[in-house]
């Protein structure tokens, strides 16, 4: 899979999501939208596509993309925007739209990528042969146990 194609798809989806989340409902400039899109595209690609997707799978990568988008708009938006509602709703709307687009990007990447992910090759996390049951018992007084052993030895003689 060509890295430039993935980056372009991610950047366009971020532009659309931030355009809807920050500019359609609120008043954001084109510089804000492009800067958020560049930041989220680069960090999401580096962390989500190159690290998390091969290691943990599509679901974990989608969750990481949601958290990255939400937190980046929340943190950097609090410095750039005056309205608390713009930051709160803009981060939620943008994160939901980008996560929805990222699901399709992850499917696209997984379809084009022939290398098996590490999560599929590892197998189940719990080996059922090593699952043990819990045993419960009452604690016995050691003096009682030693007295019982002594009586049993005397009875055998």
C-alpha positions in Angstrom: 0.0 0.0 0.0 1.3 3.4 -1.0 1.9 5.6 2.1 1.1 8.8 0.1 -2.3 7.4 -0.8 -3.2 6.6 2.8 -1.9 10.0 4.0 -4.0 11.8 1.3 -7.2 9.9 2.2 -6.6 10.6 5.9 -5.9 14.3 5.2 -9.0 14.7 3.1 -11.2 13.0 5.7 -9.7 15.2 8.4 -10.4 18.3 6.3 -14.0 17.3 5.8 -14.5 16.3 9.5 -12.9 19.5 10.9 -14.8 21.6 8.3 -18.0 20.1 9.6 -17.1 20.0 13.2 -15.4 23.3 13.6 -16.5 25.5 10.8 -20.0 24.5 9.8 -21.5 24.7 13.3 -19.0 27.2 14.7 -16.7 30.0 13.5 -13.3 28.6 12.7 -10.8 29.8 10.1 -9.3 27.8 7.3 -5.9 28.0 9.0 -7.4 26.3 12.1 -9.0 23.6 10.0 -5.8 22.9 7.9 -3.5 22.9 10.9 -5.7 20.5 12.9 -6.0 18.3 9.8 -2.2 18.2 9.3 -1.5 17.5 12.9 -4.1 14.7 13.3 -3.2 13.2 9.9 0.5 12.9 10.7 0.2 11.8 14.3 -2.7 9.4 13.5 -0.8 7.8 10.7 2.4 7.5 12.7 0.7 6.1 15.8 -2.5 4.4 14.4 -1.5 3.0 11.1 2.2 2.1 11.7 2.1 1.0 15.3 -1.3 0.2 16.7 -3.0 -1.3 13.6 -0.3 -4.0 13.0 0.1 -4.8 16.7 -3.4 -4.6 18.1 -5.8 -4.6 15.2 -8.5 -2.4 13.6 -10.6 -1.8 16.7 -7.8 -0.6 18.9 -6.6 1.7 16.0 -10.1 3.2 15.7 -10.3 3.9 19.4 -6.8 5.4 19.3 -7.8 7.6 16.4 -10.9 8.8 18.2 -9.0 9.6 21.4 -6.2 11.4 19.4 -8.7 13.5 17.5 -10.8 14.3 20.5 -7.9 15.2 22.8 -6.0 17.2 20.1 -9.1 19.4 19.4 -9.8 19.7 23.1 -6.3 20.7 24.1 -5.3 22.8 21.1 -8.8 24.2 20.6 -8.9 25.6 24.1 -6.0 27.9 23.1 -7.3 28.8 19.7 -11.1 29.2 20.2 -12.9 31.5 22.7 -16.1 29.5 23.0 -16.1 26.5 25.3 -19.0 25.0 23.4 -17.1 25.2 20.2 -14.3 23.2 21.7 -16.6 20.7 23.3 -18.9 20.0 20.4 -16.3 20.5 17.8 -14.1 17.9 19.3 -16.9 15.4 19.7 -18.3 15.9 16.2 -14.8 15.8 14.6 -13.8 12.8 16.5 -16.9 10.8 15.5 -16.6 11.7 11.8 -12.9 11.0 11.7 -13.4 7.6 13.5 -16.1 6.7 11.0 -13.7 7.5 8.1 -10.8 5.7 9.8 -12.8 2.5 10.0 -12.9 2.5 6.2 -9.2 3.5 6.0 -8.3 0.6 8.2 -10.3 -1.8 6.1 -8.7 -0.4 3.0 -5.2 -0.7 4.5 -5.9 -4.2 5.8 -7.2 -5.3 2.4 -4.1 -4.0 0.6 -1.6 -5.1 3.1 -0.6 -8.8 2.8 1.4 -9.0 6.1 -0.4 -10.8 8.9 -1.0 -8.7 12.0 0.7 -9.7 15.2 -2.6 -10.1 17.0 -3.8 -12.8 14.6 -0.5 -14.7 14.8 -0.3 -14.7 18.6 -3.4 -16.7 19.2 -5.7 -16.4 22.3 -4.4 -14.6 25.3 -5.7 -17.3 27.7 -4.6 -20.9 27.3 -7.5 -23.0 28.4 -5.2 -25.9 29.5 -3.7 -23.6 32.1 -7.0 -22.4 33.5 -7.2 -23.7 37.1 -10.1 -23.8 39.4 -10.0 -22.4 42.9 -9.8 -24.7 45.9 -11.3 -23.6 49.2 -10.5 -25.2 52.5 -10.7 -24.2 56.2 -7.5 -23.5 58.0 -6.7 -26.1 60.6 -5.0 -25.5 63.8 -1.5 -27.1 63.7 -1.7 -28.4 67.2 -4.8 -30.3 66.3 -3.2 -31.8 63.2 -0.1 -32.8 65.2 -2.2 -34.4 68.0 -4.2 -36.3 65.4 -1.1 -37.6 63.7 0.3 -38.7 67.1 -2.9 -40.6 67.9 -2.9 -42.3 64.5 0.7 -43.4 65.0 -0.1 -44.8 68.5 -3.1 -46.7 67.2 -1.0 -48.3 64.5 1.4 -49.7 67.1 
